[in-house]
């Protein structure tokens, strides 16, 4: 069965103000929620779901593969469908257009893809005779009555009206202030769009939300003709101004904001007004962490997550941490041991915990009883507020109902609450969610007091395929030149569960380690040359065919592609890609062709060289490294397509093992909860050769342990068993085969 679900929409222009006759583009993000692949015979067609659907594209139907990215869409996959449109020539009109997918049998299916525009061309002189003028108000196009906005916020107020008179409205017609509040706009007179009798047009005024007050601001307007005679229905704006939340760095939002209050939340039937308190709190919290995501944008970002973050309209507590790498979720805690609060942990000292988090700048979102006059029922009375600060015996909170700061106890405390302040707060707060941002932590706060890793009880999740070994394997990287020697087998055999080899190794050399699992890196030397996808596949295929025949399934695609000696085209060095985006295209093509040639194998995104833009020298290799974060951003399509993800992590001290190095692995776990991870290189590079072998062994042992705490990490591979020039990291000396003293402290 075919089906499609709307995910998000974007456009190149403000669709409320598109110049008549101007070209613009729109993009729908859709999800294939059926069980059939959308192939070459699928079409996107213009339909008339509502009366007056206007065709603004060049054609009324398109092949999906010509307007979609990716061109073929598998079940469960998201696709972006982009069309170029042209606004109709008539100015100041409102137009709708509807599109829908059609399958190979000619059947329409899935959510309708639509949008609305208002055309606003330059005014045209049109002298007219003296007849009666009249107008009729139809509806508020923006800012419905009762909308609340933060003071100082610019907004565009628009009304949809009809010319019900006998005269054409020309350049001499004006929309003129009549009465009410004047401090929302700097002008008391505004141009009226051209309109023939019977036309419907949009009246627009740029305004600014005035200073906060409890009562609404109301401003009335009326159209005057070219003789300055008023006529027709009056038009008004009625809105509330909310205060700026100063001193907290928080941007307030309301779940009832006109921009999203009627939108569906997640995959479910409920709207933001009905069920959007928690996601609105998330948006306010993230603004304090430096992220600009209003509730609607956050909703769309969560829908794009590989593992998603919704159960119907219910947003997961973990969702902010899945969307933003530096945000960590630290659990949902209740103060009443026997309270029926789903997905929560009991903490008798909840109020002290809240105070501690607020003091150090972390975030707390409290679950309260929407109707505190009767016993709490979380099914119908659940509500969430963002806690700002402790104020004496109370908390100041931001309520997403209207985005206004309010006393917790005055609004959500029980009328018969206990006299003792802490008991009253416990009675009002049913549970509390706790979040931190690593970007706001001081260096001294980045590890727990006992020096252990900061993996919270629910911070990291893995939802991908079950890993056959059920734990992180203790792994080792094979010899640097791809061909292990008997001394390598001797020092590693019986100690390491997994070995990472490189294409070019023989089956006998690989099996000499007698490991339970092997992962292979697809290796080919770039070193300043361009290598096409076909040549790369031709080079590695003869090497991996015998490995596949002997049970090897997992292949890391190349190595550290953000380095010039590994294929990056930068700093005057020739290569095959200039950035992450170009590498993603290379990876996706090669993965497809390799899996066509060798069905059943799994291809992983390679580990990157971690760190900023820099010139480097690693052993015999030197060149330029592109910032790994920037490279990753461009390579997102490859990360999504990969069967698994490889990570590289390096460190110098034990603090870095427990901090930045393991955080590198956790970052990928949070961002890609459905992908199996392999740490294909880790060690202490010891560039000055000053760190003892014993300390390197202890560091490696600790890193193995920490990887074992993270769900969905298949194996971690110490770099390296041996190699010419690698004695400072290798487990044995290249000259005489003897141990360097590292392995003795690993186990």
Residue pairs with C-beta under 8 A, 6 or more apart in sequence:
1 34
1 35
1 36
2 34
2 36
2 38
2 101
2 103
2 107
2 109
2 110
3 32
3 33
3 34
3 109
3 110
4 30
4 31
4 32
4 33
4 34
4 101
4 109
4 110
4 111
5 30
5 31
5 33
5 110
5 111
5 267
6 28
6 29
6 30
6 111
6 113
7 28
7 29
7 30
7 31
7 78
7 300
7 303
7 304
8 28
8 29
8 300
8 303
8 304
9 26
9 27
9 28
9 29
9 115
10 26
10 27
10 29
11 24
11 25
11 26
11 27
11 115
12 24
12 25
12 26
13 22
13 24
15 115
15 116
15 117
15 118
16 117
16 118
16 141
16 142
16 156
16 158
16 202
17 118
17 120
17 156
17 204
18 24
18 87
18 117
18 118
18 119
18 120
19 87
19 119
19 120
19 121
20 87
20 88
20 89
20 90
20 91
20 119
20 120
20 121
21 86
21 87
21 88
21 89
21 121
22 86
22 87
23 84
23 85
23 86
23 87
24 84
24 85
24 86
24 87
25 82
25 83
25 84
25 85
26 82
26 83
26 85
26 115
27 80
27 81
27 82
28 80
28 81
28 113
29 78
29 79
29 80
29 81
29 300
29 304
30 78
30 79
30 81
30 101
30 110
30 111
30 113
31 76
31 77
31 78
31 79
32 38
32 73
32 74
32 75
32 76
32 77
32 78
32 79
33 75
33 76
33 110
34 75
34 109
34 110
35 75
36 75
36 103
37 72
37 73
37 74
37 75
38 64
38 68
38 72
38 73
38 79
38 101
39 65
39 72
39 104
40 63
40 65
40 72
41 103
41 104
42 63
42 64
42 65
42 101
42 102
42 103
42 104
43 61
43 62
43 63
43 64
43 101
43 102
44 61
44 62
44 63
44 64
44 67
44 68
44 81
44 83
44 99
44 100
44 101
44 102
44 113
45 60
45 61
45 62
45 99
45 100
45 101
45 102
45 108
46 53
46 55
46 57
46 60
46 61
46 97
46 98
46 99
47 53
47 98
47 99
47 100
47 108
47 112
48 98
49 98
49 100
49 112
49 114
50 96
50 98
50 114
52 95
52 96
53 96
53 97
53 98
53 114
54 88
54 95
54 96
54 97
55 97
56 85
56 86
56 87
56 88
56 95
56 97
56 117
57 83
57 84
57 85
57 86
58 84
58 86
61 102
62 83
64 71
64 73
64 81
64 101
65 71
65 72
67 81
67 82
67 83
68 79
68 80
68 81
68 82
69 79
69 80
69 82
70 77
70 79
73 79
78 304
81 113
83 99
85 97
87 95
87 117
87 119
88 95
88 119
89 121
90 119
91 119
91 120
91 121
91 122
91 124
91 193
91 194
92 118
92 119
92 120
92 121
92 193
92 194
92 195
92 201
92 202
93 118
93 119
93 199
93 200
93 201
94 116
94 117
94 118
94 141
94 160
94 200
94 202
95 116
95 117
95 118
95 119
96 114
96 115
96 116
97 114
97 115
98 112
98 113
98 114
99 112
99 113
99 114
100 108
100 109
100 110
100 112
100 113
101 108
101 109
101 110
101 113
102 108
102 109
103 109
118 141
118 158
118 202
120 193
120 202
120 204
123 170
123 171
123 191
123 193
123 194
124 171
124 194
125 170
125 171
126 168
126 170
126 171
126 194
127 170
128 167
128 168
128 170
129 167
130 167
130 227
131 165
131 166
131 167
132 165
132 166
132 167
132 231
133 165
133 166
133 167
133 169
133 173
133 223
133 225
133 229
133 231
133 232
134 163
134 164
134 165
134 166
134 231
134 232
135 161
135 162
135 163
135 164
135 165
135 223
135 231
135 232
135 233
136 161
136 162
136 164
136 232
136 233
137 159
137 161
137 233
137 234
137 235
138 159
138 160
138 161
138 162
138 200
139 159
139 160
140 158
140 159
140 160
141 158
141 159
141 160
141 202
142 155
142 156
142 157
142 158
142 258
143 155
143 156
143 157
143 158
143 237
143 239
143 258
144 258
145 238
145 239
146 216
146 238
146 239
146 240
147 239
147 240
147 257
147 258
148 239
148 240
148 241
148 242
148 254
148 256
148 257
148 402
148 403
148 404
149 155
149 209
149 239
149 240
149 241
149 242
150 209
150 241
150 242
150 243
150 244
150 251
150 252
150 403
151 209
151 210
151 211
151 212
151 241
151 242
151 243
151 244
152 208
152 209
152 244
153 208
153 209
154 206
154 207
154 208
154 209
155 206
155 207
155 208
155 209
156 204
156 205
156 206
156 207
157 204
157 205
157 206
157 207
157 237
158 202
158 203
158 204
158 205
159 202
159 203
159 235
160 200
160 201
160 202
161 200
161 201
161 202
161 203
161 223
161 232
161 233
161 235
162 198
162 199
162 200
162 201
163 169
163 195
163 196
163 197
163 198
163 199
163 200
163 201
164 197
164 198
164 232
165 197
165 231
165 232
166 197
167 197
167 225
168 194
168 195
168 196
168 197
169 192
169 193
169 194
169 195
169 201
169 223
169 225
170 194
170 226
171 191
171 194
172 225
172 226
173 191
173 192
173 223
173 224
173 225
173 226
174 189
174 190
174 191
174 192
174 223
174 224
175 189
175 190
175 191
175 192
175 203
175 205
175 221
175 222
175 223
175 224
175 235
176 188
176 189
176 190
176 221
176 222
176 223
176 224
176 230
177 188
177 189
177 219
177 220
177 221
178 220
178 221
178 222
178 230
178 234
179 220
180 217
180 218
180 219
180 220
180 236
181 210
181 217
181 218
181 219
182 188
182 219
183 210
184 207
184 208
184 209
184 210
184 217
184 219
184 237
185 205
185 206
185 207
185 208
185 219
190 203
190 204
190 205
192 201
192 203
192 223
193 201
193 202
193 203
194 201
195 201
203 221
203 223
203 235
205 221
205 237
207 237
209 239
209 241
210 217
210 241
211 241
212 241
212 242
212 243
212 244
213 241
216 238
216 239
216 240
217 237
217 238
217 239
217 240
217 241
218 236
218 237
218 238
219 236
219 237
220 234
220 235
220 236
221 234
221 235
221 236
222 230
222 231
222 232
222 233
222 234
222 235
223 230
223 231
223 232
224 230
224 231
225 231
240 402
242 252
242 254
242 402
242 403
242 404
243 404
243 405
244 252
245 251
245 252
245 388
245 398
245 405
248 288
248 388
248 389
249 287
249 288
250 284
250 285
250 287
250 288
250 386
250 388
250 398
251 283
251 284
251 287
251 292
252 284
252 398
252 403
252 404
252 405
253 280
253 283
253 284
253 294
253 295
253 400
253 403
254 280
254 400
254 401
254 402
254 403
255 261
255 272
255 273
255 276
255 277
255 279
255 280
255 295
255 400
255 401
256 272
256 273
256 401
256 402
257 272
257 295
257 403
259 294
259 296
260 272
260 276
260 294
260 295
260 296
260 299
261 271
261 272
261 273
261 276
262 271
262 272
262 273
263 271
263 272
263 296
263 299
264 270
264 271
264 313
265 271
265 272
265 274
265 275
265 276
265 279
265 299
265 310
265 313
265 315
266 299
266 302
266 303
266 309
266 310
266 311
266 312
266 313
266 314
266 315
267 303
267 308
267 310
267 312
267 313
268 275
268 310
268 312
268 313
268 314
269 312
269 313
270 312
270 313
272 279
272 280
272 295
272 296
272 299
274 313
275 313
275 314
276 295
276 400
277 383
277 384
277 385
277 400
277 401
278 315
278 365
278 384
279 295
279 298
279 299
279 302
279 315
279 319
280 295
280 400
280 403
281 365
281 384
281 385
281 386
281 398
281 400
282 295
282 298
282 315
282 319
282 320
282 365
283 293
283 294
283 295
283 297
283 298
284 386
284 398
284 400
284 403
285 320
285 363
285 365
285 386
285 435
286 293
286 298
286 320
286 324
286 327
287 293
288 363
289 324
289 326
289 327
289 363
289 437
289 439
289 440
290 437
290 439
291 324
293 301
293 323
298 323
301 323
302 308
302 309
302 310
302 315
302 319
302 322
302 323
303 309
303 310
305 319
305 322
305 323
305 673
306 640
306 672
306 673
306 674
306 675
307 322
307 461
307 463
307 673
307 674
309 315
309 316
309 318
309 319
309 322
309 323
310 316
310 319
316 322
317 329
317 332
317 343
317 433
317 458
318 329
318 458
318 459
318 461
320 327
320 329
320 435
321 327
321 328
321 329
321 435
321 459
321 670
322 670
322 671
322 673
325 667
325 670
325 671
326 437
326 438
326 439
327 435
327 436
327 437
328 435
328 436
328 437
328 438
328 454
328 456
328 459
329 433
329 434
329 435
329 456
329 458
329 459
330 434
330 435
330 436
330 456
330 457
330 458
330 459
331 345
331 433
331 434
331 456
331 457
331 458
332 341
332 343
332 344
332 345
332 431
332 432
332 433
332 434
333 344
333 345
333 346
333 347
333 350
333 353
333 431
333 432
333 434
334 341
334 344
334 345
334 346
334 347
334 350
334 430
334 431
335 346
335 347
335 348
335 350
335 351
335 426
335 429
335 431
336 346
336 426
337 346
337 348
339 430
339 431
340 378
341 367
341 378
341 430
341 431
342 378
344 431
345 457
347 353
350 426
350 429
350 432
351 422
351 425
351 426
351 429
353 432
353 434
354 364
354 366
354 387
354 395
354 429
354 432
355 390
357 363
357 364
357 434
357 436
358 364
358 387
358 389
358 390
360 445
361 440
362 434
362 435
362 436
362 437
363 386
363 434
363 435
363 436
363 437
364 386
364 387
364 432
364 433
364 434
364 435
365 384
365 385
365 386
365 387
365 432
365 433
365 435
366 384
366 385
366 386
366 387
366 395
366 397
366 408
366 429
366 430
366 431
366 432
366 433
367 378
367 382
367 383
367 384
367 429
367 430
367 431
367 432
367 433
368 383
368 384
368 385
368 408
368 412
368 428
368 429
368 430
369 376
369 381
369 383
369 412
369 414
369 428
369 430
370 381
370 382
370 383
370 412
371 381
372 412
372 413
372 414
372 415
372 428
373 414
373 415
376 430
378 430
382 430
383 401
383 412
384 400
384 433
385 397
385 398
385 399
385 400
385 408
385 412
386 397
386 398
386 400
387 395
387 396
387 397
387 408
387 432
388 395
388 396
388 397
388 398
388 405
389 395
389 396
390 396
391 407
392 421
393 409
393 421
393 424
393 425
394 407
394 408
394 409
394 410
394 421
394 425
395 407
395 408
395 409
395 425
396 405
396 406
396 407
396 408
397 405
397 406
397 407
397 408
398 404
398 405
398 406
399 405
399 406
399 411
408 425
408 428
408 429
409 417
409 424
409 425
409 428
412 428
413 424
413 427
413 428
414 424
414 427
414 428
417 423
417 424
417 427
417 428
418 424
418 427
438 446
438 663
446 454
446 659
447 453
447 454
447 655
447 658
447 659
448 454
451 654
451 658
452 658
453 658
453 662
453 706
453 709
455 666
455 709
455 710
459 666
459 670
460 666
460 669
460 670
460 710
460 711
461 669
461 673
461 711
462 669
462 673
462 674
462 676
462 711
462 712
463 673
463 674
464 673
464 674
464 675
464 676
464 712
465 676
467 676
467 712
467 714
469 497
469 516
469 517
469 714
471 708
472 704
472 707
472 708
472 710
472 713
472 714
472 715
472 716
473 497
473 498
473 516
473 517
473 714
473 715
473 716
474 495
474 496
474 497
474 498
474 704
474 715
474 716
475 496
475 497
475 498
475 499
475 500
475 519
475 679
475 715
475 716
475 717
475 718
476 492
476 496
476 498
476 499
476 500
476 717
476 718
476 721
476 731
477 499
477 500
477 680
477 681
477 717
477 718
477 719
477 720
477 721
478 484
478 488
478 499
478 500
478 501
478 502
478 505
478 513
478 720
478 721
479 485
479 488
479 720
479 721
479 722
479 723
480 619
480 720
480 722
480 723
480 724
480 725
480 726
481 723
481 724
482 501
482 502
482 503
482 504
482 505
482 523
483 504
483 505
483 506
483 509
484 505
484 509
484 512
484 513
484 721
484 722
485 722
485 737
486 512
487 722
487 732
487 737
488 513
488 721
488 722
488 732
489 512
489 513
489 514
490 737
491 721
491 731
491 732
491 737
491 739
491 743
492 499
492 513
492 721
492 731
493 512
493 513
493 514
494 514
495 743
495 746
495 747
496 513
496 515
497 515
497 516
497 517
497 715
498 515
498 516
498 517
498 518
498 519
498 715
498 717
499 510
499 513
499 515
499 518
499 519
499 717
500 518
500 519
500 520
500 521
500 556
500 680
500 715
500 717
501 509
501 510
501 518
501 519
501 520
501 521
501 547
502 520
502 521
502 523
503 520
503 521
503 522
503 523
503 524
503 540
503 543
503 544
503 547
503 555
504 523
504 543
505 520
505 543
505 547
506 546
507 546
507 547
507 550
510 518
510 547
510 550
510 552
511 550
517 715
518 547
518 551
518 552
518 554
519 552
519 554
519 555
519 556
519 678
519 680
519 715
519 717
520 544
520 547
520 552
520 554
520 555
520 556
521 555
521 556
521 558
521 559
521 606
521 680
522 536
522 540
522 544
522 555
522 556
522 557
522 558
523 540
523 558
523 559
524 531
524 536
524 539
524 540
524 558
526 565
526 566
526 567
526 575
526 576
527 565
528 564
528 565
528 573
528 574
528 575
529 574
529 575
530 569
530 574
530 575
530 576
531 539
531 567
531 576
532 576
533 586
533 589
533 590
533 593
534 593
536 590
537 590
537 593
537 594
537 597
541 594
541 597
541 598
544 552
544 555
544 598
545 598
548 598
548 601
553 600
553 601
553 602
554 601
554 602
554 604
554 643
554 644
554 678
555 594
555 601
555 602
555 603
555 604
556 604
556 606
556 607
556 646
556 678
556 680
557 587
557 590
557 591
557 603
557 604
557 605
557 606
557 642
558 566
558 567
558 606
559 566
559 606
559 607
560 566
560 606
560 607
560 608
560 609
560 648
561 567
561 568
561 577
561 583
561 606
561 608
561 631
562 568
562 580
562 608
562 609
562 625
562 626
562 627
562 628
562 631
563 609
563 616
563 621
563 623
563 624
563 625
563 626
564 570
564 571
564 573
564 575
564 623
564 624
564 625
565 573
565 621
565 622
565 623
567 575
567 576
567 577
567 583
568 575
568 577
568 578
568 623
568 624
568 626
569 575
569 576
569 577
569 578
570 578
570 624
570 626
571 615
571 623
571 624
573 623
573 624
576 582
576 583
576 586
577 583
577 585
577 586
579 626
579 630
579 631
579 634
580 626
580 630
580 631
580 632
580 633
580 634
580 635
580 636
580 638
581 634
581 635
581 637
582 634
583 631
583 634
583 635
583 638
584 634
584 635
584 636
584 637
584 638
584 639
585 637
587 605
587 635
587 638
587 641
587 642
588 637
588 638
588 641
590 603
591 603
591 641
591 642
594 601
594 603
595 601
595 603
602 643
602 644
603 642
603 643
604 642
604 643
604 644
604 645
604 646
604 678
605 635
605 638
605 639
605 642
605 644
605 645
605 646
606 646
606 680
607 646
607 647
607 648
607 679
607 680
607 681
608 628
608 631
608 632
608 648
609 616
609 618
609 625
609 628
609 648
610 628
610 648
610 649
610 650
610 664
611 625
611 627
611 628
612 625
612 627
613 624
613 625
613 626
613 627
614 624
614 625
615 622
615 623
615 624
615 625
616 622
616 623
616 624
616 625
618 685
619 723
619 725
619 726
620 725
632 639
639 645
639 672
639 675
642 675
643 676
644 675
644 676
644 677
644 678
644 714
645 668
645 672
645 675
645 676
645 677
645 678
646 677
646 678
646 679
646 680
647 664
647 665
647 668
647 677
647 678
647 679
647 680
648 664
648 679
648 680
648 681
648 682
649 661
649 662
649 664
649 665
649 679
649 681
649 682
649 703
650 661
650 681
650 682
650 683
650 684
650 685
651 657
651 660
651 661
651 682
651 684
651 699
651 703
652 684
652 685
652 686
652 691
653 699
654 695
654 698
654 699
654 702
657 699
657 702
657 703
657 706
658 702
658 706
661 682
661 703
662 703
662 706
662 707
662 710
665 677
665 679
665 707
665 710
665 713
666 710
668 675
668 677
669 677
669 710
669 711
669 712
669 713
673 712
675 712
676 712
676 713
676 714
677 710
677 712
677 713
677 714
678 713
678 714
678 715
678 716
678 717
679 707
679 713
679 715
679 716
679 717
680 717
681 717
681 719
682 700
682 703
682 716
682 717
682 718
682 719
683 696
683 700
683 718
683 719
683 720
683 729
684 691
684 695
684 696
684 699
684 700
684 729
685 728
685 729
686 696
686 728
686 729
689 728
692 741
693 740
693 741
693 742
693 745
694 741
694 742
694 744
694 745
695 745
696 729
696 742
696 745
697 741
697 742
697 743
697 744
697 745
697 746
698 745
700 718
700 742
700 745
700 746
701 745
701 746
701 747
703 716
704 716
704 746
707 713
707 716
718 731
718 746
719 729
720 726
720 729
720 730
720 731
721 730
721 731
721 732
722 730
722 731
722 732
722 733
722 734
723 730
723 734
724 734
725 734
726 734
727 733
727 734
727 735
727 740
730 740
730 742
731 739
731 740
731 742
731 743
732 738
732 739
732 740
733 739
733 740
